[in-house]
């Protein structure tokens, strides 16, 4: 590519970025300098003890706004209360809505519902409590508007089956289906008697055998199996100091191995006891490199979370907003450089998006794990 075309393209990108970020028809407004007197004047605008403003004009305007809001709030509360309360005064029976007739929202009087039996009846009784007569016979409304007579539902009765037996105690027979019911009773009696018998006659204490032959054979087989495995179970319950002792695994006099599997396990454990320290330094170096990489990454992320623009405001302002000391000239305050990076330009972003050269297999990684297997604690080999 021609170098002149690259420079021209770079210049065009710079001009495009400048046009999009700067407004040419407006002049930069200088930052106003706030003095101590300005801050003190803002603090003295309101007197917290007298609860008034120092400026009489502002105080009059605030009082006027409060009076208007007070009247408006009282009116809203009055309207809200009339929605749920009586529209007349309960003492002198004056209408509270007098003068509001014809306005929207004025309550409309509902005609009485003559079909309701509770009309004029607040005692929840279906009759007149004074004359003990029904409303159809004694009511203040005309006969055509009186509540109808309530419909009486027929009463239903529940019959207890225990009190009505289907068995005749004199003839000792069922009233209906005697033969079929007698057979069912006999079968149930037999089953109940057999259940009670086997509860009390399961084992014969004189012959020391179960009465049921199948259960006796099953118990004999279980006893033989328990006898064969009893020694092994009891030996497994012993502590490891006894099971893995040399005298329990090998007989020195007869040169006979008693338990070859456990003896081999002990030999391999003693043989590989020192091999776990072979890769100790390699593992520690690997962990150290990982910690350094993690710290660098955390530091880089912490710096990138802070915008670089916050550190450019102080140099542009030219003085400290706390003590108003300048950064240049006599008695200048030291302005330390920031650790953040400025926002990259369009050309720098274009260069950063270029594809990197892929690493060849011969290029070693910075934090590479050795190819030899790394052992952990114990006897298991971790590749």
C-alpha positions in Angstrom: 0.0 0.0 0.0 1.2 3.5 -0.8 2.4 5.4 2.3 0.9 8.6 1.1 -2.6 7.0 0.8 -2.3 5.7 4.4 -1.4 9.2 5.7 -4.3 10.7 3.7 -6.7 8.1 5.1 -5.4 8.8 8.6 -5.9 12.5 8.2 -9.5 12.0 6.9 -10.3 9.9 10.0 -8.9 12.6 12.3 -11.0 15.3 10.6 -14.1 13.1 10.8 -13.6 12.5 14.5 -13.0 16.2 15.1 -16.2 17.2 13.2 -18.3 14.7 15.2 -16.9 15.6 18.7 -16.5 19.4 18.4 -19.2 22.0 17.6 -17.7 24.8 15.5 -20.5 27.4 15.7 -20.4 27.6 19.5 -17.7 29.0 21.7 -16.5 27.2 24.8 -18.1 28.5 27.9 -15.5 29.1 30.7 -16.2 27.4 34.0 -17.6 29.8 36.5 -15.5 30.3 39.6 -17.5 29.9 42.8 -16.2 31.8 45.7 -16.7 31.4 49.5 -19.1 34.4 49.6 -21.3 32.7 47.0 -21.5 29.5 49.0 -22.2 31.5 52.2 -25.0 33.4 50.5 -26.6 30.1 49.4 -26.4 28.8 52.9 -28.1 31.9 54.4 -31.1 32.0 52.1 -33.2 30.1 54.7 -33.3 30.5 58.4 -33.7 27.1 60.0 -34.7 28.5 63.4 -37.4 30.9 62.3 -38.4 28.6 59.4 -38.5 31.6 57.0 -36.6 32.9 54.0 -34.3 35.9 54.3 -35.7 37.4 51.1 -39.1 39.0 51.8 -40.3 38.4 48.2 -39.6 34.7 48.3 -41.2 34.4 51.8 -44.5 36.1 50.5 -44.6 33.8 47.5 -44.1 30.7 49.6 -46.8 31.7 52.1 -49.3 32.4 49.2 -48.6 29.0 47.7 -49.1 27.3 51.1 -52.5 29.1 51.6 -53.7 28.1 48.1 -52.6 24.5 48.7 -54.3 24.4 52.1 -57.7 25.5 50.7 -57.3 23.0 47.8 -56.5 20.2 50.2 -59.4 20.9 52.5 -61.8 21.0 49.6 -60.5 17.6 48.3 -60.8 16.1 51.8 -64.4 17.4 52.1 -65.3 15.9 48.7 -63.7 12.6 49.7 -65.6 12.5 53.0 -69.0 13.1 51.3 -68.5 10.0 49.2 -68.6 7.7 52.2 -70.5 9.7 54.9 -74.1 10.9 55.1 -75.0 13.8 52.8 -77.0 15.5 55.6 -76.2 16.7 59.1 -77.4 14.1 61.7 -78.1 16.9 64.3 -80.1 19.5 62.4 -80.8 17.3 59.3 -79.5 20.1 56.9 -78.4 19.0 53.5 -74.6 19.2 53.1 -74.9 19.3 49.3 -77.2 22.4 49.2 -76.4 24.6 46.3 -74.7 21.8 44.3 -77.8 20.5 42.5 -77.3 20.0 38.8 -73.5 19.8 39.0 -71.8 16.6 37.7 -71.2 14.0 40.3 -74.3 14.9 42.3 -75.7 11.7 44.0 -78.9 10.3 42.5 -81.5 9.0 44.8 -82.2 5.3 44.2 -85.8 4.0 44.4 -86.5 1.3 46.9 -86.4 -2.3 45.8 -89.7 -3.8 46.8 -88.6 -7.3 45.9 -86.0 -7.4 48.6 -87.3 -9.1 51.8 -84.8 -6.9 53.9 -86.4 -3.7 52.8 -87.0 -1.8 56.1 -86.0 -4.9 58.1 -82.6 -4.5 59.9 -83.1 -7.3 62.4 -82.5 -10.1 59.7 -85.7 -11.9 60.7 -88.2 -13.1 58.1 -91.2 -11.8 60.2 -92.4 -8.8 62.1 -90.8 -9.1 65.6 -93.7 -7.1 67.2 -96.7 -9.0 65.9 -94.8 -12.2 65.1 -96.6 -12.3 61.7 -95.0 -12.7 58.3 -94.2 -9.7 56.2 -96.9 -10.6 53.7 -99.5 -10.2 56.5 -98.0 -7.4 58.6 -95.8 -4.7 56.9 -95.8 -0.9 56.5 -95.7 -1.2 52.6 -98.8 -1.7 50.6 -99.8 -5.3 49.9 -98.6 -5.3 46.3 -95.1 -4.2 47.4 -94.7 -6.4 50.4 -91.9 -9.0 50.4 -93.0 -12.4 49.3 -93.5 -15.3 51.7 -90.3 -17.3 52.1 -90.3 -20.8 50.5 -90.1 -23.5 53.1 -87.9 -26.5 52.1 -89.0 -29.9 53.2 -87.0 -31.3 56.1 -84.8 -34.3 55.6 -83.9 -36.8 58.4 -80.9 -39.0 58.7 -81.5 -42.6 59.8 -78.8 -44.4 61.8 -78.1 -47.8 60.3 -77.0 -49.3 63.7 -80.5 -48.7 65.1 -82.2 -50.5 62.2 -80.8 -54.0 62.3 -81.4 -56.6 59.5 -81.0 -59.5 61.9 -83.7 -61.2 63.9 -82.4 -61.9 67.4 -85.3 -64.4 68.2 -85.0 -66.6 65.1 -81.2 -66.0 64.9 -81.5 -65.4 61.1 -81.0 -62.5 58.7 -84.2 -60.9 57.5 -83.0 -61.0 53.8 -80.4 -63.3 52.2 -79.7 -65.4 55.3 -77.8 -68.2 53.6 -75.4 -66.0 51.6 -74.7 -63.7 54.6 -74.2 -66.8 56.9 -71.5 -68.2 54.5 -69.6 -64.9 54.5 -69.8 -64.7 58.3 -68.4 -68.2 58.6 -65.4 -67.4 56.2 -64.6 -64.2 58.1 -64.7 -66.1 61.4 -62.2 -68.7 60.1 -59.8 -66.0 58.8 -60.0 -64.2 62.1 -59.4 -67.4 64.1 -56.4 -68.4 61.9 -54.9 -64.9 62.3 -55.3 -65.1 66.1 -53.9 -68.7 66.1 -50.7 -67.9 64.2 -50.1 -64.9 66.5 -49.8 -67.2 69.5 -48.6 -70.4 67.9 -45.7 -69.2 65.6 -42.9 -71.0 67.5 -42.9 -74.3 69.5 -40.8 -73.9 72.7 -40.6 -77.6 73.3 -39.2 -78.8 70.0 -37.4 -75.4 69.4 -38.8 -75.2 65.9 -41.2 -73.0 63.9 -44.6 -74.6 63.3 -44.5 -73.5 59.7 -42.1 -75.8 57.8 -41.2 -73.2 55.1 -40.3 -70.7 57.7 -38.2 -73.3 59.6 -36.2 -74.1 56.4 -35.7 -70.4 55.7 -34.3 -69.8 59.2 -31.9 -72.8 58.9 -30.5 -71.4 55.6 -30.1 -67.9 57.2 -28.3 -69.4 60.2 -25.8 -71.3 58.0 -25.0 -68.2 56.0 -24.6 -66.1 59.1 -22.2 -68.7 60.5 -20.0 -68.6 57.3 -19.8 -64.9 57.2 -19.7 -64.2 61.0 -15.9 -64.4 61.3 -15.4 -62.2 58.3 -17.8 -59.5 59.6 -16.3 -59.5 63.1 -12.8 -59.2 61.6 -13.8 -56.2 59.5 -15.1 -54.5 62.6 -11.6 -54.5 64.2 -9.6 -51.3 64.1 -7.1 -50.7 61.3 -4.2 -51.0 63.7 -5.1 -54.7 64.2 -6.2 -55.5 60.6 -3.1 -53.9 59.0 -0.5 -55.2 61.5 2.4 -57.3 60.2 1.6 -60.2 62.4 -2.0 -60.4 61.1 -0.9 -60.2 57.4 2.2 -62.4 57.4 3.4 -65.3 59.5 7.1 -65.0 60.0 7.7 -68.6 61.3 5.9 -70.4 58.5 6.6 -67.7 55.9 2.9 -67.7 54.9 1.0 -64.8 53.6 -2.3 -64.5 55.4 -3.9 -61.5 53.5 -2.0 -60.8 50.2 -4.2 -57.8 49.2 -3.7 -55.8 52.3 0.0 -56.6 52.4 0.4 -55.3 48.9 -1.5 -52.2 49.8 0.9 -51.5 52.7 4.0 -52.1 50.6 2.8 -49.7 47.9 1.9 -47.1 50.5 5.4 -47.2 52.0 7.1 -47.3 48.6 5.3 -44.2 47.3 5.3 -42.2 50.5 8.2 -39.9 49.4 7.1 -39.5 45.8 4.5 -36.9 46.6 7.4 -34.4 47.2 8.9 -34.8 43.7 6.8 -32.2 42.0 6.4 -29.9 45.0 8.5 -27.0 43.7 6.9 -27.2 40.2 3.4 -27.0 41.7 4.4 -24.1 44.0 5.9 -22.2 41.0 2.7 -22.8 39.0 0.6 -21.5 41.8 2.9 -18.4 42.2 2.7 -17.6 38.5 -1.1 -17.9 38.6 -1.3 -15.6 41.6 0.8 -12.9 39.8 -1.3 -13.2 36.7 -4.5 -12.9 38.7 -3.2 -9.8 40.6 -2.2 -8.1 37.3 -5.6 -8.9 35.8 -7.5 -7.5 38.8 -5.3 -4.4 38.9 -5.9 -3.8 35.1 -9.7 -4.3 35.5 -9.8 -2.0 38.5 -8.1 0.8 36.6 -10.3 0.3 33.5 -13.5 0.7 35.6 -12.5 4.4 36.2 -13.2 6.8 33.4 -10.2 8.9 32.2 -12.5 12.0 31.8 -12.7 12.5 35.6 -9.0 13.2 35.8 -9.1 15.8 32.9 -11.6 18.1 34.6 -9.1 19.4 37.2 -6.4 20.5 34.7 -9.0 22.2 32.5 -10.4 24.1 35.6 -7.0 25.2 36.7 -7.6 25.3 40.4 -8.7 23.0 43.3 -12.5 23.3 44.1 -11.8 22.6 47.8 -9.2 25.2 48.7 -9.1 27.2 45.4 -5.3 26.8 45.0 -4.1 27.0 41.4 -2.2 24.2 39.7 0.2 26.7 38.0 2.1 29.7 39.2 3.0 30.8 42.8 1.9 28.4 45.6 0.8 25.9 42.9 -0.6 22.6 44.1 1.0 19.5 42.7 -1.3 17.7 40.2 -0.3 14.0 40.1 -0.7 12.2 36.8 -3.5 9.6 36.5 -2.9 5.9 36.0 -5.9 5.6 33.6 -5.5 5.6 29.8 -7.2 8.2 27.6 -9.9 7.1 25.2 -8.2 5.8 22.0 -8.8 7.7 18.7 -10.4 6.2 15.6 -7.0 5.4 14.1 -5.8 3.7 17.3 -8.9 1.6 17.5 -8.5 0.6 13.9 -4.9 -0.5 14.6 -5.9 -2.4 17.7 -8.5 -4.5 15.8 -5.9 -6.0 13.5 -5.6 -9.7 13.8 -2.7 -10.9 15.9 -0.2 -13.4 14.5 -1.2 -16.9 15.7 1.4 -18.5 18.0 3.3 -21.5 16.6 3.5 -24.7 18.5 7.1 -24.1 19.2 6.4 -20.9 21.0 6.2 -21.7 24.8 3.3 -20.2 26.8 4.1 -17.9 29.7 2.4 -20.1 32.3 2.7 -23.5 30.8 2.2 -26.7 32.8 5.0 -29.3 32.5 4.1 -32.4 30.5 5.1 -34.8 33.2 2.3 -36.0 35.5 1.7 -34.0 38.7 0.9 -36.0 41.7 -1.6 -34.9 44.4 -1.7 -36.1 48.0 -2.3 -39.8 48.3 -1.7 -42.5 45.7 -3.8 -41.2 42.8 -1.8 -39.9 39.8 -3.3 -36.8 38.1 -2.2 -36.1 34.6 
